[in-house]
Amino acid sequence: MTQSRTPRPGRRVRGSTTGRPVMAALDLLGRRWLLRLLWELRNGPLGARALLECCDGLSSSVFYQRLNDMTHAGLIEKTSDGTYALTQLGSDLGVALRPLDGWAKRWANKS
């Protein structure tokens, strides 16, 4: 996937012709497997093989598309040793998602 197809604020995205930042973020985060990959990187860098193994059922083509999406969005970076790590922006997103994790756990306990 090319950089031009990665949702960005200020550009037309799914659900918004204006590309409002929240709509661009929802388009990006709504891509299949993206949040899972970010979640797996929350505890530190992982190599491509280890990261792909964390996501049973994820095809390698979609995997590399998502890595590309996340890199172009500034959420992850490839380190000098070849692993993938969250950037500060990616870490900030993880912090923002923690309340959702708490809600999901409460929801699971109600089911």
C-alpha positions in Angstrom: 0.0 0.0 0.0 1.4 3.4 -0.9 1.6 6.4 1.4 -1.0 8.2 -0.6 -3.6 5.6 0.4 -2.9 5.9 4.1 -5.6 8.0 5.8 -4.3 11.4 6.8 -6.0 14.4 8.4 -7.0 17.0 5.9 -7.5 14.6 3.1 -10.7 12.8 2.0 -11.1 9.6 4.0 -13.9 7.0 4.4 -16.8 8.8 6.0 -15.5 12.3 5.5 -14.8 14.4 2.5 -13.0 17.0 4.6 -10.7 14.6 6.3 -11.4 15.9 9.8 -8.6 14.5 12.1 -11.0 12.2 14.1 -12.4 10.8 10.8 -9.0 10.2 9.4 -8.0 8.4 12.7 -11.1 6.3 12.6 -10.5 5.3 9.0 -6.9 4.3 9.8 -7.7 2.5 13.1 -10.7 0.7 11.4 -8.4 -1.1 9.0 -8.4 -4.8 9.6 -5.6 -6.0 12.0 -4.1 -2.5 12.6 -5.2 -2.2 16.2 -4.1 -5.8 16.9 -0.6 -5.1 15.6 -0.4 -1.9 17.6 -1.5 -3.8 20.7 1.2 -6.5 20.2 3.8 -3.7 20.0 2.7 -2.2 23.3 5.4 -4.0 25.4 8.3 -3.3 23.1 9.8 -3.9 19.7 9.2 -7.1 17.8 10.6 -8.5 14.6 8.4 -9.1 11.6 8.2 -12.8 12.1 7.4 -12.6 15.8 4.8 -9.9 15.2 3.1 -11.9 12.5 3.1 -15.0 14.7 1.2 -13.0 17.4 -1.7 -12.6 14.9 -3.0 -16.0 14.0 -4.9 -15.8 10.7 -3.3 -12.6 9.4 -2.0 -13.1 5.9 1.5 -11.8 5.1 0.2 -9.5 2.4 -2.2 -7.7 4.8 0.5 -7.7 7.5 2.9 -5.8 5.3 0.2 -3.4 4.1 -0.6 -2.6 7.8 3.0 -2.1 8.7 3.2 0.3 5.7 0.0 2.1 6.9 1.3 2.4 10.4 4.8 3.6 9.3 3.3 6.2 7.0 1.0 7.4 9.7 3.9 7.8 12.1 2.7 5.2 14.6 5.6 2.7 14.2 9.2 2.7 12.9 11.6 0.1 11.8 14.6 0.2 14.1 18.2 -0.2 13.2 18.1 -3.9 14.3 15.2 -4.6 12.0 12.4 -4.7 14.6 9.3 -2.7 14.6 8.6 -0.3 17.5 6.0 2.2 18.5 6.9 5.8 17.9 6.0 8.4 20.5 2.7 9.0 18.6 2.1 5.3 18.6 2.7 5.1 22.3 0.4 8.0 22.8 -2.3 6.1 20.9 -1.8 3.1 23.2 -2.4 5.3 26.2 -5.5 6.7 24.6 -6.8 3.1 24.0 -6.3 1.9 27.6 -9.8 3.1 28.7 -11.2 1.1 25.8 -9.4 -2.0 27.1 -10.9 -1.3 30.6 -14.4 -0.9 29.1 -13.9 -4.2 27.1 -13.0 -6.1 30.3 -16.1 -4.7 32.1 -18.2 -5.6 29.1 -16.8 -9.2 29.1 -17.7 -9.6 32.8 -21.3 -8.6 32.0 -21.7 -11.1 29.2 
